[in-house]
Amino acid sequence: MKKIINILLVCALWGSTVSCSDFLQKDPPGSPSQAIFWQKKSDFDSALAGCYSVMQKWPGEMSQIIACFDNLTDNSICQHNEETYGSSQTIALGDLTANTGGFVRYMYEHCYTGIARVHLVMEKLDGYKGSDISADEKKFMLAQCKALRGYFYSWLYQCYREVPLVTESLTMENMYRPKATRPEIYAQIMKDFDEAIAELPDKPYSDEETTGRFTPGAVKALKARLMLAEAYNDNGQADPAKMKDVVSLLETISGYSLAPWMRDNFIAASQLASPEIIFSVRYLAPNITHSMDLYYGAWTTCGVTRSLIDEFECIDGEKWGVSPLTETVDEALIYNGKYDKDDPSFTEREKLFKNRDPRLQATVNHSGCAIFPDDGYENEIVYLSNQLQTGFGMTKLLQPTKIQPDYSTVSDADVVIVRYAEVLLMLAEAENEANGPTAKAYNAVNAVRQRSLGNTIELPAGLTQAEMRERIRHEWRVEFAFEGMRYFQLKRWKLMDSLVNGATDPGLPTYKKVFQPAFYYWPLPQGEIDKAGGVLVQDPNYK
């Protein structure tokens, strides 16, 4: 059974949002005061759980709406212009300013909320004299705090050019901080990650003690993710020496393997038994739930692009349109008509899914009501009751159901942040950039491919480094669609300009995406600039 420690007490204790401007608010209204809290181990357990709960904070830019990052890429579009979905429509259409809400505001606020909570726990733990917390337990708690601080700063580092670097609770004298340089922020993240790796118990994520908590494997993977991005220069070219360091780190991650089927990682009933999940944001009904089935199912918040659908190969390993298994479709019909089996457009869309990589069916939905009995979830029904503006919706993160989602639909499926397939593809990417298409790179990519396409569909021998690079990037796209990665991958490869700017979809040709070079980093929220009284300076691209 899922384990979340004293979450109700956490909600009371940490009930208010603590942004960069209100770090000093130590006693949220209605919460236990500092004078009576921090008296026993369970208080620290609850406070630490409150640090983790920041990842769940509505609207969940680090969890529930992480899939909406794909709306900023060539994978999907968002038909709803709301902060609930990260303002991903607004940003994708080029309206990215210091006053933009959604991802831009929430990521900044929530990361600093988490950092403030972490500092409070660390400081109170440092001065705690109670005998009910052993030296090993204190070490474990402090290691989690360091991993959390590194994790929150890693989001800030990827999203904003420069941000304040805070490593302690703030006072009236220093509550506003200027921005630190990127090397300073990166160094602090690496320091926190390294210390956490050294101090955390080396247990798998499924262990009772570490379920829902950072493990050495999780922190190593997150560290490698950031190192991989840092190994590319401003032109999207890799530094082989830095890539070798990524390979060395990834090869120390052990104790995980691929689940039998990719979608097992996203079905609530299968997640705890998955050998692939390395870290996830945990949920537990009835108190801790989310509405992802409503967002992505009923409301089609991620309208899947034809570009993504065409990326999936046929079952012979050849590209769709090239393979002799390609079904001929009437393109004029696909984006017209109703979403039912009696409409000709249904048949044409269905043809696109025949003889394809099984991951297509497990990722994308082509109708208002699709039944996928072949993926191990008998009589699975995915309802897409909202208008499918591109003609296609997302299946991947939805739960098997026989009931059409409505406003009361909730789920406690965990949101997967790191899984072993990512470790393999990071290893393949780094190895190829460091040493070319070696056996190590081949083996890592083929392991991911074989789970879906079988042992007979390995990569062809004799690929050049450039050809292997394209194959790896293909696997990234089809394996990790809607897991919030492609946006950051296209940024590290410097492909946002060529693949996203000006991108349209044949089902919605008037929805034209806009990306400018300045958008590689977001502006700091204007509210934070205003409150800092000149201490915090805006990114020069947004002045």
Salt bridges, closest charged atoms under 4 A:
ASP43 OD1 - LYS40 NZ 3.24
ASP45 OD2 - LYS41 NZ 2.89
GLU61 OE2 - HIS110 ND1 2.76
ASP74 OD2 - ARG477 NH2 3.48
ASP74 OD1 - ARG486 NE 2.73
GLU83 OE1 - ARG105 NH2 2.99
GLU109 OE2 - ARG105 NH1 3.68
GLU162 OE1 - LYS179 NZ 3.94
GLU168 OE2 - ARG177 NH2 3.49
ASP192 OD2 - ARG149 NE 2.86
ASP194 OD1 - LYS223 NZ 2.46
GLU195 OE1 - LYS146 NZ 3.10
GLU195 OE2 - LYS191 NZ 2.94
GLU199 OE2 - LYS146 NZ 3.39
GLU209 OE1 - LYS203 NZ 2.48
GLU251 OE2 - LYS440 NZ 2.68
GLU276 OE2 - ARG419 NH1 2.81
GLU276 OE1 - ARG451 NH1 2.39
ASP310 OD1 - ARG306 NE 2.87
GLU311 OE2 - HIS474 ND1 2.88
GLU311 OE1 - ARG477 NH1 3.34
GLU313 OE1 - ARG449 NH1 3.20
GLU313 OE2 - ARG471 NH1 3.73
GLU313 OE2 - HIS474 NE2 3.42
GLU331 OE1 - ARG306 NH1 2.77
GLU348 OE2 - LYS351 NZ 3.37
ASP357 OD2 - ARG359 NH2 2.81
ASP375 OD2 - ARG263 NE 3.68
GLU380 OE2 - ARG263 NH2 2.28
ASP412 OD1 - LYS2 NZ 3.76
ASP414 OD1 - LYS2 NZ 3.35
ASP414 OD2 - ARG282 NE 2.65
GLU422 OE2 - ARG225 NE 2.80
GLU429 OE1 - ARG492 NH2 2.75
GLU433 OE2 - ARG469 NE 2.70
GLU475 OE1 - ARG359 NH1 3.09
GLU475 OE2 - ARG449 NH1 2.80
GLU475 OE2 - HIS474 NE2 3.77
GLU479 OE1 - ARG359 NH1 2.82
GLU479 OE2 - ARG419 NH1 2.81
GLU479 OE2 - ARG451 NH2 2.76
GLU483 OE2 - LYS396 NZ 2.58
GLU483 OE2 - ARG419 NH2 2.67
GLU528 OE2 - LYS531 NZ 3.45
ASP539 OD2 - ARG161 NE 3.02
